[in-house]
Amino acid sequence: MTDLDEHGRPEPPVAADETATLLGFLDFHRATLAWKCSGLDAAGLRATVGVSPITLGGMLKHLAYVETHWFARFLSGRDCEAPWDTVDWKADPDWDWHSAADDTPEQLFALWQDAVDRSRALVGQALTDGDLAQPARRGWRDGRTPNLRWILVHVIEEYARHNGHADLIRESVDGLTGE
């Protein structure tokens, strides 16, 4: 049974194996982002702090891309799907962040949740087929290939970093604070 904190986030296990620990922290950080973005309208998801252009809506779209990029494209070797397959990343390397302003809260949450659901399924399948040391199906241009362990840690790092941003932005929107 998973313990939930006061915000409904699953507590990572305190005495589990490496896989359960990594997946526990990933789910905790996913739930933190969902909590920080919950209940906001389009204006709230477009709010910025200071001179930074980062928004909570942009964060949802960016992390949907991160999930897709690492778990579908790299780990599983799949081609990008909509909306990522038509983006001209050379013309706008921050398209995921910028284009979020044109999306409704419902579209942003659905895009992110679909990416999370697909990632969970892909990681589950990968763990059925192997362990954390298995290499991704795609490698980098320099010939190196990350393994599933590296990908999980990297995606956790992405969420942790952006959840720090989310704390500041959400507090500026309506005063909501908390870990």
Summary of the structure (lengths in Angstrom):
residues: 179
radius of gyration: 16.5
end to end distance: 22.5
largest distance: 46.8
contacts: 525
relative contact order: 0.17
helix: 60%
strand: 2%
